[in-house]
């Protein structure tokens, strides 16, 4: 990494989003967005259980309300619950005051539904500007970004999707995957859901991590042996 890039990371830490985990352990952070989903979430949970892995699930409250039992199953399996939003509205399209209201309301509703404290937030589409970042922090949550991803919103073979994420898999990286696909009922209009087997994709990712000597962990679990690496993440 260039000295200029390193300096930019250090200087932006006060307004930094969690981008990775600094760790000496052979672990990679696995995260899931846009769930819960009645088909994909159980398949992903099975893959995680078979691999002895944990993950952080960034859930949409619009889907938690439809599938509350699935949220209970995710938590009961030992995974971490985090907030993705009341729905999948791109937050940079609304005023910061509305972001504060949404994140506060979502956090309160999710903590009540999950019966546990929530500390992480991932904005839909990763869309945050500085005023929106500040609103999330005022709501008591820490924004989380990502590094490697299978970009599993594409309708491609699971092997191709996993192959796009695995080359950059390394200790401390935060991987973005999905156990759902936000639709019109979730405030999104991103076209039809891809016809992929998310359980199979999870298996391929976990096997690929293991081949690289890495164990998938939730963000909270990874921080037991590490600390957050934060630097600026601003996008529209």
C-alpha positions in Angstrom: 0.0 0.0 0.0 1.3 3.5 -0.9 2.2 5.9 1.9 -0.4 8.3 0.6 -3.1 5.7 0.7 -2.1 4.7 4.2 -2.1 8.3 5.3 -5.6 8.8 3.9 -6.8 5.8 5.9 -5.3 7.1 9.1 -6.7 10.6 8.6 -10.2 9.4 7.8 -10.5 7.0 10.8 -12.6 9.5 12.8 -15.3 9.2 10.2 -14.4 5.6 9.2 -16.6 2.7 8.4 -15.5 -0.8 9.5 -13.7 -2.1 6.4 -11.8 -5.1 7.8 -10.5 -6.7 11.0 -6.9 -6.5 12.1 -6.2 -10.0 13.3 -3.3 -12.5 13.6 -5.8 -15.4 13.4 -6.6 -17.3 10.1 -10.2 -16.0 10.0 -12.3 -14.2 7.5 -15.5 -12.3 8.3 -18.6 -13.6 6.5 -21.7 -11.4 6.2 -25.1 -11.8 4.7 -27.5 -9.1 3.5 -31.2 -8.8 2.6 -32.6 -11.6 4.6 -34.3 -13.4 6.1 -35.6 -15.5 3.2 -37.7 -18.7 3.7 -35.7 -20.7 1.1 -32.2 -19.2 1.1 -31.7 -18.6 4.8 -32.2 -22.2 6.0 -29.9 -23.4 3.2 -27.2 -20.9 4.3 -27.6 -21.8 7.9 -27.2 -25.5 7.1 -24.0 -24.8 5.1 -22.6 -22.7 8.0 -23.4 -25.4 10.6 -21.8 -28.1 8.5 -18.6 -26.0 8.3 -18.6 -25.0 11.9 -18.7 -21.3 10.8 -20.5 -18.2 12.1 -21.7 -15.2 10.1 -23.2 -11.7 10.6 -26.7 -11.3 9.1 -27.6 -7.8 8.2 -31.4 -8.1 8.1 -34.2 -5.9 6.6 -37.0 -5.2 9.0 -39.5 -5.5 6.2 -38.5 -9.2 5.9 -38.1 -9.8 9.6 -41.8 -8.8 10.0 -42.7 -11.4 7.3 -40.5 -14.2 8.6 -39.9 -13.6 12.3 -39.3 -17.3 13.0 -36.3 -17.2 10.7 -34.7 -14.4 12.7 -35.0 -16.6 15.8 -33.4 -19.5 14.0 -30.4 -17.4 12.9 -29.8 -16.1 16.4 -30.4 -19.6 17.9 -27.7 -21.0 15.6 -25.1 -18.7 17.2 -24.9 -16.1 14.4 -24.7 -12.3 14.9 -27.7 -10.1 14.0 -27.2 -6.7 12.5 -29.3 -4.1 10.8 -29.6 -3.5 7.1 -32.5 -1.1 7.4 -36.3 -0.8 7.8 -36.3 -1.6 4.1 -33.9 -1.3 1.2 -34.3 2.4 0.5 -31.1 4.0 -0.7 -30.4 6.3 2.2 -28.6 9.0 0.2 -32.0 9.7 -1.4 -33.4 10.9 1.9 -32.5 13.6 4.4 -30.1 12.8 7.2 -32.8 13.5 9.7 -34.9 10.8 8.1 -31.9 8.4 8.2 -31.6 9.0 11.9 -35.2 8.2 12.4 -35.1 5.1 10.3 -32.0 3.7 11.9 -33.2 4.4 15.4 -36.5 2.8 14.7 -35.0 -0.2 13.0 -32.5 -0.7 15.8 -35.2 -0.6 18.4 -37.5 -3.0 16.5 -34.7 -5.4 15.7 -33.4 -5.6 19.3 -36.9 -6.3 20.5 -37.4 -9.0 17.9 -34.0 -10.6 18.3 -33.8 -10.2 22.1 -30.2 -9.0 21.8 -28.2 -5.8 21.4 -27.4 -4.7 17.9 -24.3 -2.7 17.1 -23.6 -2.9 13.4 -25.3 -1.3 10.4 -24.8 -1.8 6.7 -26.5 0.7 4.4 -28.5 -0.6 1.5 -26.2 -0.5 -1.6 -23.5 0.7 0.8 -24.8 4.2 0.1 -23.6 6.7 2.7 -22.4 10.3 2.5 -20.9 12.0 5.5 -24.2 13.4 6.9 -25.8 10.0 6.6 -22.8 8.4 8.3 -23.1 10.8 11.2 -26.9 10.0 11.5 -26.1 6.3 11.8 -23.5 7.0 14.5 -26.0 9.2 16.3 -28.4 6.3 16.2 -25.8 4.3 18.1 -24.7 1.9 15.4 -21.4 1.5 13.5 -21.4 1.3 9.7 -19.8 -1.7 8.1 -18.6 -2.0 4.6 -17.1 -5.0 2.8 -14.2 -6.2 0.7 -14.5 -9.4 -1.4 -17.9 -10.4 -2.7 -19.4 -13.0 -5.0 -21.6 -10.2 -6.3 -24.5 -12.7 -5.9 -27.1 -10.3 -7.3 -26.0 -11.6 -10.7 -27.7 -14.6 -12.4 -24.5 -16.7 -12.9 -23.5 -20.2 -12.0 -22.6 -20.5 -8.3 -19.0 -21.6 -9.2 -18.5 -18.4 -11.2 -19.8 -16.3 -8.3 -17.6 -18.0 -5.7 -14.7 -17.7 -8.1 -15.0 -13.9 -8.1 -14.8 -13.7 -4.3 -12.2 -16.2 -3.4 -9.1 -14.7 -5.1 -9.2 -11.8 -2.6 -10.1 -13.9 0.4 -7.6 -13.2 3.2 -7.5 -13.0 7.0 -9.4 -10.1 8.3 -11.3 -9.4 5.1 -15.1 -8.8 5.3 -17.0 -10.8 2.7 -20.4 -9.6 1.4 -22.9 -12.3 0.4 -26.7 -12.4 0.4 -29.3 -14.8 1.9 -32.1 -12.8 0.3 -32.9 -10.5 -2.6 -34.8 -7.2 -1.8 -37.8 -6.6 -4.0 -40.7 -4.2 -4.3 -42.1 -5.2 -0.9 -38.7 -4.1 0.6 -38.6 -0.7 -1.2 -36.2 -2.0 -3.9 -36.7 -2.2 -7.7 -33.7 -4.0 -8.9 -35.4 -6.5 -11.2 -36.1 -10.2 -10.7 -34.2 -12.2 -8.2 -31.4 -14.3 -9.7 -32.1 -18.0 -9.8 -29.1 -19.1 -7.9 -28.8 -21.7 -5.1 -27.5 -19.6 -2.2 -26.9 -22.7 0.0 -24.7 -24.1 -2.7 -22.9 -20.8 -3.0 -22.3 -20.7 0.7 -20.8 -24.2 0.6 -18.5 -23.2 -2.3 -17.4 -20.1 -0.4 -16.8 -22.0 2.8 -14.8 -24.7 1.1 -12.8 -22.1 -0.7 -12.0 -20.3 2.6 -11.0 -23.7 4.1 -8.7 -24.4 1.2 -6.9 -21.1 2.0 -6.6 -22.0 5.7 -9.3 -19.6 6.7 -12.3 -20.1 9.0 -15.4 -18.0 8.5 -16.5 -16.0 11.5 -19.1 -13.3 12.3 -17.7 -9.8 12.8 -18.3 -10.0 16.6 -16.5 -13.4 16.8 -13.6 -12.2 14.8 -13.2 -9.2 17.1 -12.5 -11.5 20.0 -9.1 -11.9 18.5 -8.7 -8.6 16.6 -9.8 -5.0 16.3 -11.7 -3.1 13.6 -9.9 -1.4 10.8 -11.8 1.7 9.8 -11.4 4.3 7.1 -13.7 6.4 5.0 -16.5 4.8 2.9 -18.6 7.4 1.1 -20.7 6.6 -2.0 -24.0 7.6 -3.4 
